Amino acid sequence: MSNITSASKSYNFVTMNDAADPTFNQLLGINNINTIVGYFGSGETGHPNQGYILKSPNYLTNITNANYPNSAQTQQIGVNDNGVSCGFYADNDGNNFGFVYSGGTYTSVTHPDTGNGTVNQLLGLNLGYAVGFYTDGSGVNHGYSYNIATATFASITPPSSFNCASTTATSTNSNGDVVGFCETATNTTVSFYANSGNYIMFSVPGSTNTQAFGINQLQTVVGSYVDEAGDTHGFVATSVTTSSPSFRSLDHPSAVGSTILNGINDAGSIVGFYVDAAGNTNGVLATANGTGTASVAAGSGVASGTAVTTTAGSTAAGSNAAKTVASTSTSGGMKLTALGALAGALAVLFGLV
């Protein structure tokens, strides 16, 4: 694999886990007022996915449950600057439905072409549109956008010349730029940028699995890639709309084999998650040196490239009905594979495993 420069020493890292389940947390979206959305719980029996919202500046004390009413599991994934969020929830049969959460009200979203498929997920949004995908009855993913005001849908489908067999749209910015990834007929996973019907494909050099998960107003893209050893790394990419995109790897210093970067705001603050030596999945906020967001979350004086671990207070108190619904599965417990969580997961993404 071609060398890719590491950016880790240029960032401060703050690990943020909910005390309700400090062994499994993922931070998935961040907006320009530094509100963060994510969830805790691995999805195994007794540990359902439970969505939450963390608000700046006091992340540790300003954490709120955010679960779709009467759902078995919920993941909060994207949040815009008005505080509207999106994600997906699962019922007791393991069916997935997208949602938009605004002003305390949830709207369930299912693409009309889903047919016999059981998966709909919204993975990112701007002020007017959310983007995501549905899986049809044949197990093929189809990207789409959802107009929040009119509840209408539009396809996000790369041209046939790109040889995509399955497409997932993951993020959009206020310019209407969209990123996502597709699985090709040659069993590689490549990322795409789209705007106004124009598509550009890009991949980390040498990787056969590159997944873009977030894009900000400056068209900086974050995501993950798999190296030749099978390890998953985060990446930060610029100039993806040109013929010479620039990639830098970004891994948490304590990560063992896996870092996923899932969201980025216009200041360049990044959220995601990593797996540590104990096998725990930890939510992480990464900020470029000098931006200050990390110091708001964890106190000042964080050195370059160092990691500070914090644990938020439990969200168990006052949880809504979704918190208490037991997940069920014919295979010993529902497990929703996290968005982008270990490469290759898309084949089983969000099903019962």
TALINCOR-V410095 format. One record per backbone hydrogen bond with DSSP energy under -1.0 kcal/mol. CO is the residue of the C=O (numbers start at 1). NH is the residue of the N-H. Records with the same first field share a line. If there is no record, write none. Layout:
# TALINCOR-V410095
CO = NH ; NH
This chain:
# TALINCOR-V410095
5 = 249
7 = 10
8 = 11
10 = 289
11 = 305
12 = 287
13 = 308
14 = 285
15 = 310
17 = 312
18 = 21
21 = 24
23 = 281
24 = 41
26 = 39
29 = 37
31 = 34
35 = 31
36 = 54
37 = 28 ; 29
38 = 52
39 = 26
40 = 50
44 = 47
47 = 43
49 = 74
50 = 40
51 = 66
52 = 38
53 = 64
54 = 36
57 = 59
58 = 61 ; 62
60 = 313
62 = 55
64 = 53
68 = 71
73 = 90
75 = 88
78 = 86
80 = 83
84 = 80
85 = 101
86 = 77 ; 78
87 = 99 ; 122
88 = 75
89 = 97
90 = 72 ; 73
91 = 94
95 = 91
97 = 89
98 = 109
99 = 87
100 = 107
101 = 85
102 = 105
105 = 102
107 = 100
109 = 98
111 = 114
114 = 117
118 = 96
119 = 135
121 = 133
124 = 131
128 = 148
129 = 126
130 = 146
131 = 123 ; 124
132 = 144 ; 169
133 = 121
134 = 142
136 = 139
140 = 136
141 = 167
142 = 134
143 = 156
144 = 132
145 = 154
146 = 130
147 = 151
152 = 147
154 = 145
159 = 162
160 = 163
163 = 185
166 = 183
168 = 181
171 = 179
173 = 176
177 = 173
178 = 194
179 = 170 ; 171
180 = 192
181 = 168
182 = 190
183 = 165 ; 166
184 = 187
188 = 184
189 = 210
190 = 182
191 = 202
192 = 180
193 = 200
194 = 178
195 = 198
198 = 195
200 = 193
202 = 191
204 = 207
208 = 189
209 = 226
211 = 224
214 = 222
216 = 219
220 = 216
221 = 237
222 = 213 ; 214
223 = 235
224 = 211
225 = 233
227 = 230
231 = 227
232 = 259
233 = 225
234 = 250
235 = 223
236 = 248
237 = 221
238 = 246
239 = 242
246 = 238
248 = 236
249 = 7
252 = 255
257 = 232
258 = 275
260 = 273
263 = 271
265 = 268
269 = 265
270 = 286
271 = 262 ; 263
272 = 27 ; 284
273 = 260
274 = 282
275 = 256
276 = 279
280 = 276
281 = 25
282 = 274
283 = 16
284 = 272
285 = 14
286 = 270
287 = 12
288 = 291
292 = 296
293 = 297
294 = 298
295 = 299
303 = 306
306 = 13
308 = 15
310 = 17
312 = 19
316 = 319
320 = 323
321 = 324
329 = 332
338 = 341
342 = 345
344 = 347
345 = 348
348 = 351
